[in-house]
Amino acid sequence: MPNYVKNEKGYSKVKFNAKAIKEAYAKTKTTKKHPTSINLPEEVVAELKAMALKMGIPYQTIMRKLILEGLEKLKNAA
């Protein structure tokens, strides 16, 4: 698991992309999400978590991205 900073001093070495943060924040305000659950084999979840750790993002974000990309491919193939 990534270590999260608990005070501002911990952010002194972190470089932020302000534009990307603002875009992501705007999306969260305009995009409604519906919570759902899915049963996956433990190996798949472990692999997603390992990928997420390398990328520095939550594994649920990767899952959502893969689902959305797969849906888009299905729509384009139809």
C-alpha positions as CSV (number, residue, x, y, z in Angstrom):
1,M,0.0,0.0,0.0
2,P,1.2,3.5,-0.7
3,N,2.1,5.7,2.2
4,Y,-0.1,8.8,2.4
5,V,1.2,12.1,3.7
6,K,-0.4,13.3,6.9
7,N,0.8,16.9,6.8
8,E,2.0,19.6,4.3
9,K,5.7,19.0,5.0
10,G,5.4,15.6,3.4
11,Y,4.3,17.2,0.1
12,S,7.4,19.3,-0.3
13,K,9.0,16.9,-2.8
14,V,5.8,16.1,-4.7
15,K,5.3,17.7,-8.1
16,F,1.6,18.3,-8.9
17,N,0.0,18.7,-12.3
18,A,-2.5,21.4,-11.5
19,K,-4.3,21.1,-14.8
20,A,-4.9,17.3,-14.4
21,I,-6.1,17.8,-10.8
22,K,-8.6,20.5,-11.9
23,E,-9.8,18.3,-14.7
24,A,-10.2,15.3,-12.5
25,Y,-12.0,17.4,-9.9
26,A,-14.4,18.8,-12.5
27,K,-15.2,15.3,-13.7
28,T,-16.1,14.1,-10.2
29,K,-18.5,17.0,-9.9
30,T,-20.3,16.4,-13.1
31,T,-20.1,12.6,-13.4
32,K,-22.5,10.6,-11.3
33,K,-21.3,7.1,-10.3
34,H,-23.4,4.2,-9.2
35,P,-21.7,1.9,-6.7
36,T,-21.8,-1.7,-7.6
37,S,-20.1,-4.9,-6.6
38,I,-18.5,-7.7,-8.6
39,N,-17.1,-11.1,-7.7
40,L,-13.7,-11.7,-9.1
41,P,-11.1,-14.5,-8.4
42,E,-8.6,-13.5,-5.8
43,E,-5.8,-13.8,-8.3
44,V,-7.4,-11.2,-10.5
45,V,-7.8,-8.7,-7.6
46,A,-4.2,-9.4,-6.5
47,E,-3.0,-8.6,-10.1
48,L,-5.0,-5.5,-10.3
49,K,-3.7,-4.3,-6.9
50,A,-0.1,-5.0,-8.0
51,M,-0.6,-3.0,-11.2
52,A,-2.3,-0.2,-9.3
53,L,0.6,0.0,-6.8
54,K,3.1,0.3,-9.7
55,M,1.0,3.1,-11.2
56,G,0.3,4.8,-7.9
57,I,-3.5,4.8,-8.2
58,P,-6.3,2.8,-6.5
59,Y,-7.0,-0.6,-8.0
60,Q,-10.7,0.3,-8.4
61,T,-9.7,3.1,-10.8
62,I,-8.0,0.5,-13.0
63,M,-11.0,-1.7,-12.9
64,R,-13.3,1.2,-13.9
65,K,-10.9,2.1,-16.8
66,L,-10.8,-1.4,-18.1
67,I,-14.6,-1.7,-17.9
68,L,-15.2,1.6,-19.7
69,E,-12.6,0.8,-22.4
70,G,-14.1,-2.7,-23.0
71,L,-17.6,-1.2,-23.2
72,E,-16.4,1.3,-25.8
73,K,-14.7,-1.5,-27.9
74,L,-18.0,-3.5,-27.8
75,K,-20.0,-0.5,-28.9
76,N,-17.6,0.2,-31.8
77,A,-17.6,-3.5,-32.9
78,A,-21.4,-3.6,-33.0
